[in-house]
Amino acid sequence: MHSVMRDHKTYKLSKSATHLNSLMRGLEVLEAIAQAGGMQVKEIAHQLRINLSTCYHTLNTLEEAGYLVKQRDGTYVLGSKIPYLNNLFRQSIVPQQILWEGLQRLADLSGETVYLGSERNNAIEIQWVIESPKMVRVPDIYVGCNDYPHARLLPKAIMAFWPERKLDRFYQGYDFVPFSPRTPLNLEQLKIQLEETRTRGYCYDDQEMYPGVCCVAAPIFQPDGNVVSAYGIAVPHDRFAASKDYLIQILLEVSREVSLRLGGTGTPARRRGRRHGCQAV
């Protein structure tokens, strides 16, 4: 076992872990060329203290993959794959920042516990939570929560805009655990609730899963009109009756604003065929 010190970071490399060593060597080559603005083979081999044949092999591999380009004079410069990855990275960061800013605004306007859920790895889980500053708060809302999607409100705000085939596949063999008289006991009952949500543009419950807890949720539309995220507001029942209309209003406003900032129209995609037993709109 030996270590390579670079830019105040230590990377432990094992002689037996040839793939890891090769990858680290390739990354070091990329960084050296990026910092220099272009380098030739002997310069790279000398600076990184690797033999010439290994250097050629690494450069050829990176060039073939599009990470490097060899110029006529033998100088290697960064290839088109670098800006491509940078663009994908920026795309992944910007939407997250917009979603977070929307959640913060929702928290400021409502003064209640707010949360964002997203579709991830064949599940819908809570991604962020901002707790209410008020004394009485809502329990059981935490980052990573993804259980009981048939009963929880936020998954319904997303699934209401799923194609029927996707919904059928997701709930195949699913156990519809009852929590209250309002809890759907099968997929057909759930589809009725989802159709109501899709028609209204939001969903809400009044102590349907937990006594004393009320929630409202609304979808966030992507540029293609699809939905993979939603905002939710959770409120103790004692405060819900007086604030329900206001909470729904600000929830829809923020959800639409965020959808527009993401490049969408704030409305679902128009699809052919049927969705949850009703003609798609």
TIDOPA-576135 format. One record per residue: residue in three letters; x, y, z of N, C-alpha, C in turn. Coordinates in steps of 0.05 Angstrom, whole numbers, padded with zeros to 5 digits, always signed. Example, Ala and Ser with C-alpha at 12.3 -4.5 7.8 and 13.67 -1.06 7.14 Angstrom:
ALA+00264-00114+00156+00246-00090+00156+00264-00066+00156
SER+00257-00045+00142+00273-00021+00143+00258+00001+00157
***
This chain:
MET+00017-00024+00000+00000+00000+00000+00018+00025+00000
HIS+00011+00044-00018+00025+00069-00017+00006+00092-00022
SER+00014+00116-00018-00004+00139-00020+00008+00159-00039
VAL-00010+00174-00053-00002+00196-00070-00013+00221-00059
MET+00004+00241-00053-00004+00266-00042-00007+00286-00065
ARG-00031+00298-00067-00036+00318-00089-00056+00338-00079
ASP-00048+00364-00080-00066+00386-00073-00077+00382-00044
HIS-00059+00374-00026-00066+00370+00002-00086+00347+00007
LYS-00090+00330-00012-00107+00307-00008-00091+00282-00012
THR-00096+00262+00004-00081+00237+00002-00099+00215-00009
TYR-00090+00202-00031-00105+00181-00043-00089+00155-00038
LYS-00101+00136-00025-00088+00111-00019-00093+00091-00042
LEU-00072+00082-00053-00073+00064-00076-00061+00037-00069
SER-00074+00016-00077-00065-00011-00072-00053-00022-00098
LYS-00031-00036-00096-00018-00047-00120-00037-00068-00133
SER-00053-00081-00116-00071-00102-00127-00096-00089-00140
ALA-00102-00064-00132-00126-00051-00143-00118-00036-00168
THR-00112-00051-00190-00102-00039-00215-00122-00021-00228
HIS-00148-00027-00226-00168-00010-00238-00169+00017-00224
LEU-00168+00017-00198-00168+00042-00183-00143+00058-00189
ASN-00120+00045-00190-00096+00059-00196-00096+00072-00224
SER-00107+00057-00243-00109+00067-00270-00128+00091-00272
LEU-00150+00089-00257-00169+00111-00257-00157+00136-00245
MET-00143+00133-00222-00130+00156-00209-00109+00168-00227
ARG-00094+00151-00241-00074+00162-00259-00086+00178-00282
GLY-00109+00168-00292-00123+00183-00313-00133+00210-00304
LEU-00144+00210-00279-00154+00235-00268-00131+00255-00264
GLU-00108+00245-00255-00085+00262-00251-00076+00274-00277
VAL-00076+00258-00298-00068+00268-00325-00087+00290-00334
LEU-00114+00285-00330-00133+00306-00338-00129+00332-00323
GLU-00124+00330-00297-00121+00354-00281-00095+00369-00289
ALA-00074+00354-00294-00049+00367-00302-00052+00382-00329
ILE-00065+00369-00348-00069+00381-00374-00088+00406-00371
ALA-00109+00403-00355-00127+00426-00351-00113+00450-00339
GLN-00096+00445-00319-00082+00466-00305-00062+00480-00323
ALA-00049+00464-00340-00029+00475-00358-00040+00487-00384
GLY-00065+00480-00390-00077+00489-00415-00068+00473-00439
GLY-00054+00451-00435-00044+00434-00456-00016+00424-00450
MET-00010+00398-00454+00016+00387-00449+00023+00365-00469
GLN+00049+00361-00472+00058+00339-00489+00065+00315-00472
VAL+00069+00292-00485+00072+00267-00470+00095+00268-00450
LYS+00118+00277-00459+00142+00276-00442+00138+00295-00418
GLU+00124+00317-00422+00119+00336-00400+00101+00323-00379
ILE+00081+00309-00388+00062+00295-00370+00077+00273-00354
ALA+00092+00257-00369+00106+00235-00356+00126+00245-00335
HIS+00139+00267-00341+00159+00278-00322+00145+00290-00298
GLN+00124+00305-00302+00111+00319-00280+00097+00299-00261
LEU+00085+00278-00273+00070+00259-00256+00087+00235-00248
ARG+00112+00234-00258+00131+00212-00251+00120+00185-00259
ILE+00110+00183-00283+00101+00157-00294+00117+00151-00319
ASN+00121+00125-00325+00138+00118-00348+00123+00125-00374
LEU+00139+00128-00395+00128+00138-00420+00107+00120-00432
SER+00111+00094-00431+00092+00076-00444+00065+00077-00429
THR+00066+00079-00403+00041+00081-00387+00027+00107-00393
CYS+00043+00128-00397+00032+00154-00404+00017+00154-00431
TYR+00030+00141-00450+00017+00138-00477-00009+00123-00475
HIS-00009+00101-00459-00033+00085-00457-00056+00101-00444
THR-00049+00116-00423-00069+00132-00410-00080+00153-00428
LEU-00062+00167-00443-00071+00188-00461-00088+00177-00484
ASN-00080+00154-00495-00096+00142-00516-00124+00135-00507
THR-00126+00125-00483-00152+00117-00472-00170+00142-00468
LEU-00158+00163-00457-00174+00187-00452-00181+00201-00478
GLU-00164+00199-00498-00170+00211-00524-00193+00196-00538
GLU-00191+00169-00536-00212+00153-00549-00239+00158-00536
ALA-00240+00163-00510-00265+00168-00496-00275+00197-00499
GLY-00259+00214-00512-00268+00241-00517-00260+00261-00496
TYR-00244+00252-00476-00236+00271-00455-00212+00287-00462
LEU-00197+00278-00482-00173+00293-00492-00173+00294-00522
VAL-00160+00315-00533-00156+00317-00561-00126+00322-00566
LYS-00115+00307-00585-00086+00310-00592-00084+00329-00616
GLN-00069+00351-00612-00066+00371-00633-00043+00362-00651
ARG-00040+00377-00673-00020+00369-00693+00008+00369-00683
ASP+00014+00387-00664+00042+00388-00654+00046+00368-00631
GLY+00027+00350-00626+00030+00330-00605+00020+00339-00577
THR+00010+00363-00575+00000+00373-00550-00028+00363-00544
TYR-00032+00354-00520-00059+00344-00512-00074+00366-00498
VAL-00098+00370-00506-00116+00389-00493-00142+00375-00485
LEU-00158+00389-00469-00183+00377-00460-00202+00373-00484
GLY-00217+00351-00484-00235+00345-00506-00264+00354-00500
SER-00282+00348-00518-00309+00357-00516-00325+00343-00494
LYS-00316+00321-00484-00331+00307-00462-00329+00323-00436
ILE-00309+00339-00433-00307+00355-00408-00329+00376-00406
PRO-00333+00393-00426-00355+00412-00424-00382+00399-00424
TYR-00384+00375-00436-00409+00360-00436-00416+00352-00407
LEU-00396+00341-00393-00401+00333-00365-00406+00358-00347
ASN-00392+00379-00353-00396+00404-00338-00425+00414-00341
ASN-00435+00412-00366-00462+00421-00371-00482+00404-00356
LEU-00478+00377-00356-00496+00359-00341-00495+00365-00311
PHE-00471+00371-00301-00468+00378-00273-00483+00404-00266
ARG-00481+00424-00283-00495+00449-00278-00525+00445-00279
GLN-00534+00428-00298-00563+00422-00299-00573+00408-00274
SER-00556+00391-00263-00565+00377-00238-00565+00395-00214
ILE-00548+00416-00214-00546+00434-00191-00568+00455-00192
VAL-00572+00467-00215-00591+00490-00217-00619+00482-00209
PRO-00631+00460-00219-00658+00453-00210-00660+00449-00180
GLN-00639+00437-00168-00640+00432-00139-00640+00459-00124
GLN-00625+00478-00133-00625+00504-00121-00652+00518-00123
ILE-00664+00516-00146-00690+00528-00150-00711+00515-00132
LEU-00710+00488-00130-00729+00474-00113-00726+00482-00084
TRP-00701+00484-00076-00695+00492-00048-00705+00520-00042
GLU-00700+00539-00060-00709+00566-00057-00740+00568-00055
GLY-00753+00551-00071-00782+00550-00070-00792+00540-00043
LEU-00778+00520-00032-00786+00508-00007-00782+00529+00016
GLN-00760+00544+00014-00756+00565+00034-00777+00586+00033
ARG-00785+00594+00009-00806+00614+00006-00832+00603+00018
LEU-00838+00578+00013-00863+00566+00023-00862+00566+00053
ALA-00839+00561+00065-00837+00561+00094-00841+00589+00105
ASP-00830+00609+00092-00833+00637+00101-00862+00645+00099
LEU-00876+00638+00078-00904+00647+00074-00923+00632+00092
SER-00918+00607+00097-00937+00591+00113-00932+00591+00143
GLY-00907+00592+00150-00900+00590+00178-00904+00562+00189
GLU-00909+00543+00171-00914+00515+00180-00892+00497+00170
THR-00893+00472+00177-00873+00452+00168-00878+00447+00138
VAL-00857+00450+00122-00860+00445+00093-00839+00425+00085
TYR-00845+00411+00063-00826+00390+00054-00828+00386+00024
LEU-00807+00375+00013-00805+00369-00016-00801+00339-00019
GLY-00816+00327-00036-00813+00298-00043-00807+00295-00072
SER-00790+00275-00078-00783+00270-00106-00783+00241-00112
GLU-00786+00235-00138-00785+00207-00147-00756+00199-00150
ARG-00749+00178-00135-00721+00168-00135-00721+00137-00132
ASN-00707+00124-00150-00702+00096-00148-00728+00080-00144
ASN-00747+00085-00161-00773+00071-00160-00788+00076-00134
ALA-00784+00099-00122-00799+00106-00098-00802+00136-00097
ILE-00820+00146-00081-00823+00174-00076-00816+00180-00047
GLU-00795+00195-00043-00785+00199-00016-00782+00229-00010
ILE-00784+00235+00016-00781+00263+00024-00751+00270+00022
GLN-00746+00292+00008-00718+00300+00003-00709+00322+00022
TRP-00727+00341+00028-00720+00363+00047-00744+00369+00065
VAL-00738+00377+00089-00759+00386+00108-00749+00411+00122
ILE-00767+00431+00123-00762+00455+00139-00784+00456+00161
GLU-00775+00453+00186-00793+00451+00208-00806+00478+00214
SER-00831+00477+00224-00844+00502+00232-00831+00513+00257
PRO-00829+00540+00259-00818+00552+00283-00839+00553+00306
LYS-00863+00545+00300-00884+00546+00321-00881+00524+00341
MET-00893+00528+00364-00890+00509+00386-00901+00482+00379
VAL-00925+00481+00368-00937+00456+00361-00930+00448+00332
ARG-00916+00426+00329-00906+00418+00303-00918+00391+00295
VAL-00914+00383+00270-00924+00358+00260-00902+00337+00261
PRO-00907+00314+00273-00886+00293+00275-00886+00275+00250
ASP-00867+00257+00249-00865+00236+00229-00862+00246+00200
ILE-00850+00269+00196-00842+00278+00170-00811+00282+00171
TYR-00797+00265+00156-00768+00265+00158-00756+00258+00131
VAL-00732+00268+00127-00717+00263+00102-00713+00233+00098
GLY-00719+00223+00075-00716+00195+00068-00741+00179+00071
CYS-00762+00190+00083-00787+00176+00087-00799+00169+00060
ASN-00805+00143+00055-00817+00135+00030-00837+00112+00033
ASP-00847+00108+00057-00866+00086+00062-00895+00094+00057
TYR-00912+00075+00053-00941+00078+00050-00948+00100+00029
PRO-00939+00098+00005-00945+00118-00015-00975+00119-00022
HIS-00990+00098-00017-01018+00098-00023-01034+00115-00003
ALA-01022+00120+00021-01035+00134+00042-01024+00163+00046
ARG-00999+00166+00041-00987+00192+00045-00995+00211+00022
LEU-00996+00237+00030-01007+00256+00011-00988+00264-00011
LEU-00963+00269-00004-00944+00279-00024-00940+00260-00048
PRO-00937+00233-00043-00935+00215-00067-00959+00217-00085
LYS-00983+00222-00074-01007+00225-00091-01005+00249-00109
ALA-00993+00271-00099-00990+00294-00116-00972+00289-00140
ILE-00954+00270-00138-00937+00263-00160-00950+00241-00177
MET-00960+00220-00164-00971+00197-00179-00996+00204-00195
ALA-01010+00226-00187-01034+00234-00201-01028+00240-00231
PHE-01003+00246-00237-00995+00253-00264-00979+00232-00278
TRP-00978+00208-00266-00964+00185-00278-00982+00173-00299
PRO-00971+00161-00320-00986+00145-00338-00998+00120-00323
GLU-01021+00111-00332-01034+00089-00318-01016+00064-00318
ARG-01002+00059-00339-00985+00035-00340-00963+00036-00318
LYS-00952+00059-00314-00931+00062-00294-00943+00058-00266
LEU-00967+00068-00262-00980+00065-00236-00987+00036-00231
ASP-00997+00022-00251-01003-00006-00248-00978-00022-00241
ARG-00956-00016-00254-00932-00031-00249-00921-00025-00221
PHE-00923+00000-00212-00913+00007-00185-00928-00008-00163
TYR-00954-00010-00166-00971-00022-00145-00977-00052-00148
GLN-00963-00064-00167-00967-00093-00171-00958-00108-00146
GLY-00976-00123-00134-00970-00139-00110-00967-00122-00085
TYR-00976-00098-00086-00973-00079-00063-00995-00085-00042
ASP-00987-00081-00016-01005-00085+00006-01017-00058+00015
PHE-01042-00054+00010-01055-00028+00017-01063-00029+00047
VAL-01045-00020+00063-01050-00019+00092-01070+00003+00099
PRO-01092-00002+00113-01111+00019+00120-01101+00035+00145
PHE-01105+00061+00143-01098+00079+00166-01123+00093+00176
SER-01143+00097+00158-01167+00111+00165-01189+00102+00145
PRO-01214+00110+00150-01235+00103+00131-01230+00115+00103
ARG-01213+00135+00101-01208+00148+00075-01185+00134+00060
THR-01169+00118+00073-01147+00104+00060-01156+00085+00038
PRO-01146+00088+00014-01154+00069-00008-01145+00041-00001
LEU-01162+00022-00006-01157-00006+00001-01148-00022-00024
ASN-01148-00010-00047-01139-00023-00071-01132-00002-00092
LEU-01121-00011-00114-01111+00008-00134-01134+00024-00147
GLU-01157+00012-00151-01179+00026-00163-01189+00049-00146
GLN-01190+00045-00119-01197+00066-00101-01176+00088-00102
LEU-01151+00081-00103-01129+00100-00104-01131+00117-00130
LYS-01138+00104-00152-01140+00119-00177-01162+00140-00176
ILE-01183+00134-00162-01204+00154-00159-01194+00179-00144
GLN-01178+00175-00123-01166+00197-00108-01146+00212-00126
LEU-01131+00197-00141-01111+00210-00159-01125+00227-00180
GLU-01147+00218-00191-01162+00233-00211-01173+00259-00198
GLU-01182+00257-00174-01191+00282-00160-01168+00301-00157
THR-01144+00291-00150-01121+00308-00147-01113+00321-00173
ARG-01113+00305-00194-01106+00316-00220-01125+00337-00230
THR-01151+00334-00224-01171+00353-00232-01168+00379-00216
ARG-01163+00377-00190-01159+00401-00174-01133+00415-00178
GLY-01112+00399-00183-01085+00410-00185-01070+00408-00159
TYR-01082+00398-00138-01069+00394-00112-01085+00373-00097
CYS-01075+00364-00074-01089+00346-00057-01086+00354-00028
TYR-01105+00345-00012-01104+00351+00017-01116+00329+00033
ASP-01109+00327+00058-01123+00308+00075-01127+00321+00103
ASP-01148+00312+00116-01155+00322+00142-01155+00299+00161
GLN-01132+00294+00173-01128+00273+00193-01133+00245+00181
GLU-01126+00242+00155-01132+00216+00142-01111+00195+00148
MET-01087+00203+00155-01066+00183+00161-01059+00184+00191
TYR-01057+00208+00202-01050+00211+00230-01070+00229+00243
PRO-01080+00222+00267-01098+00240+00282-01085+00266+00288
GLY-01099+00288+00284-01088+00314+00290-01070+00326+00270
VAL-01066+00313+00247-01047+00322+00226-01062+00326+00200
CYS-01059+00350+00188-01071+00356+00162-01049+00365+00143
CYS-01053+00359+00117-01032+00365+00097-01044+00374+00071
VAL-01029+00390+00056-01036+00397+00029-01011+00393+00012
ALA-01014+00386-00013-00990+00381-00030-00997+00388-00059
ALA-00977+00397-00073-00981+00404-00102-00957+00396-00118
PRO-00961+00389-00143-00939+00380-00160-00922+00402-00171
ILE-00897+00395-00179-00879+00413-00193-00874+00402-00221
PHE-00880+00418-00241-00878+00408-00268-00851+00414-00281
GLN-00840+00394-00295-00816+00397-00309-00821+00410-00337
PRO-00800+00417-00351-00804+00429-00378-00820+00411-00397
ASP-00818+00384-00394-00834+00367-00411-00862+00362-00402
GLY-00870+00375-00379-00897+00372-00369-00900+00349-00350
ASN-00879+00333-00346-00881+00311-00327-00876+00321-00298
VAL-00882+00304-00279-00880+00311-00251-00862+00290-00237
VAL-00841+00299-00224-00825+00281-00208-00820+00291-00180
SER-00831+00316-00174-00828+00327-00148-00853+00342-00140
ALA-00856+00346-00113-00880+00360-00103-00873+00373-00077
TYR-00887+00395-00071-00885+00409-00045-00908+00400-00028
GLY-00903+00399-00001-00924+00393+00018-00922+00411+00041
ILE-00945+00417+00054-00947+00432+00078-00962+00415+00099
ALA-00951+00412+00122-00963+00396+00143-00970+00415+00166
VAL-00995+00412+00176-01006+00431+00195-01021+00415+00217
PRO-01018+00423+00242-01035+00411+00263-01064+00418+00258
HIS-01082+00400+00264-01110+00403+00258-01122+00429+00270
ASP-01113+00436+00293-01123+00460+00306-01119+00485+00290
ARG-01098+00486+00273-01093+00509+00257-01102+00507+00228
PHE-01110+00483+00220-01116+00478+00192-01142+00491+00183
ALA-01163+00490+00199-01189+00500+00190-01188+00529+00183
ALA-01173+00545+00198-01172+00574+00194-01153+00581+00171
SER-01134+00564+00165-01113+00572+00145-01114+00555+00120
LYS-01132+00537+00117-01132+00518+00094-01132+00533+00068
ASP-01150+00552+00064-01152+00566+00038-01126+00581+00032
TYR-01116+00594+00052-01091+00609+00048-01068+00591+00041
LEU-01066+00568+00055-01044+00550+00050-01045+00538+00022
ILE-01069+00532+00013-01072+00521-00014-01064+00543-00035
GLN-01072+00567-00029-01066+00589-00048-01035+00593-00051
ILE-01021+00595-00028-00992+00600-00030-00978+00575-00041
LEU-00988+00551-00035-00976+00527-00045-00978+00526-00075
LEU-01001+00532-00087-01004+00532-00116-00987+00554-00128
GLU-00985+00577-00115-00969+00599-00126-00940+00592-00128
VAL-00929+00581-00106-00901+00574-00105-00895+00551-00124
SER-00912+00531-00125-00908+00508-00142-00907+00517-00172
ARG-00925+00535-00179-00926+00545-00206-00901+00562-00212
GLU-00894+00579-00194-00870+00596-00198-00845+00578-00202
VAL-00842+00558-00186-00819+00540-00188-00820+00525-00215
SER-00844+00516-00222-00846+00502-00248-00838+00519-00271
LEU-00846+00545-00270-00838+00564-00291-00808+00569-00291
ARG-00796+00571-00267-00767+00575-00265-00752+00552-00276
LEU-00763+00528-00274-00750+00504-00284-00754+00501-00314
GLY-00769+00519-00326-00773+00519-00355-00799+00506-00364
GLY-00816+00499-00344-00842+00487-00351-00863+00508-00354
THR-00888+00498-00359-00911+00516-00362-00928+00517-00337
GLY-00923+00499-00318-00939+00498-00295-00964+00481-00299
THR-00966+00467-00322-00988+00450-00328-00978+00423-00337
PRO-00994+00402-00334-00985+00375-00341-00981+00371-00371
ALA-00965+00351-00379-00961+00345-00407-00987+00335-00419
ARG-00991+00342-00444-01015+00331-00458-01007+00304-00470
ARG-01022+00284-00463-01015+00257-00472-01038+00244-00487
ARG-01032+00226-00504-01053+00210-00517-01059+00187-00499
GLY-01083+00176-00503-01091+00153-00487-01104+00160-00461
ARG-01106+00140-00444-01121+00144-00419-01102+00144-00395
ARG-01109+00159-00375-01094+00161-00351-01112+00157-00327
HIS-01107+00136-00312-01123+00129-00289-01153+00126-00295
GLY-01159+00115-00319-01186+00109-00327-01201+00133-00338
CYS-01187+00157-00341-01200+00180-00352-01184+00191-00375
GLN-01197+00205-00394-01183+00216-00417-01163+00237-00407
ALA-01138+00234-00416-01117+00253-00408-01123+00280-00420
VAL-01115+00301-00405-01119+00328-00415-01093+00342-00416
***
